[in-house]
């Protein structure tokens, strides 16, 4: 593939094996030293490959890069194919020339070709909103650990290896079943996590049985314990005791999930910290989610269309036999209430579908979100949801 030419003779294209060293140097220079290894783990994995990585080149020189990972987001039991952009970096000499925009376009085109219905990512504040992303799902805060328990008798904590992946995944699945929205680690991500140096995947064992797992950042970055999954309270205590040992007496933090660590942690920060979501085609996503929408409307009789306008476009949910049978995309609709419908600003679709406020909560804060005359139905259709995402990096 020759790529697409940009201004000044630059070209955006998929990466090639010959680019590996330059990409690694660029990522380590503009990010963290561990990024170089992370990139290699992705492109050399059978589920990744060099075509998962995009580059901008000036002749033979790699001057910008980004990598697209395959993910699966689950809402109400329905798996949604998704992409995640990571490992983004631009050479200092080439900043301000729109290279990240070009690479995000490359990634989004590739994402669409792979059947992804949304993209999720962690990113610097505001920047990725320029490319259609919306702050949507809360990220658990890193909270100072104020009480460090002793290592429980009979428990041992060790670094995980490839043979532990299946058992760790089962522990994480058990945690995520309590959430409305989840994103498990992909097989590629699991393989990278047990191989990378930028964090440690650890497990807790007792009597030869795995009872807990977690992820710990290195001491030189400030120890943070996250992604804790445990079947017994002693596993949580063991992970905290292990993290304290790694911290060497220095303060450290942890991220809570489901209240497992709450008794040991300081109160969370009041500041917002959210995952970005991008939904390129809301009608296609809603069509994919028809089983979820049907279940939410099961207590609402009638077969009238349900209208939701995003102002520059709208959708009609066709109903028959108590189910949503079709999602029909339409054009601009400025007055959905006159059609019995709801109005939602297009840059709030991510929080509407995947966020903790639902349409009622969003309407309390945004004048361009309103449930319309069928408010009870819309509250059922778009309720608040809880979410737990496992990403390549611990946010």
Secondary structure, DSSP 8 states (H G I E B T S, - for coil): ---EE-GGG-EEEE--GGGHHHHHHHHHHHS-HHHHHHHHHHHTSTTS-GGGEEEEEETTEEEEEEEEEEEEEEETTEEEEEEEEEEEEE-GGGTTSSHHHHHHHHHHHHHHHTT-SEEEE--STTGGGGGT-EEEEE---EEEB-------TTEEEEE--GGGHHHHHHHHHHHHTTSSEEE---HHHHHHHTT-SSEEEEEEEETTEEEEEEEEE-GGG--EEEEEEESSHHHHHHHHHHHHHHHTTS--EEE-STTSSGGGB----SS--EEEEE-S-HHHHHHHTHHHHHHHTTTS-----EEEE-BSSEEEEEEETTEEEEEEEE--BS-GGGGT-EEE-GGGHHHHHHSSSHHHHHHHH-TTEE--S-HHHHHHHT----EEE--SS--
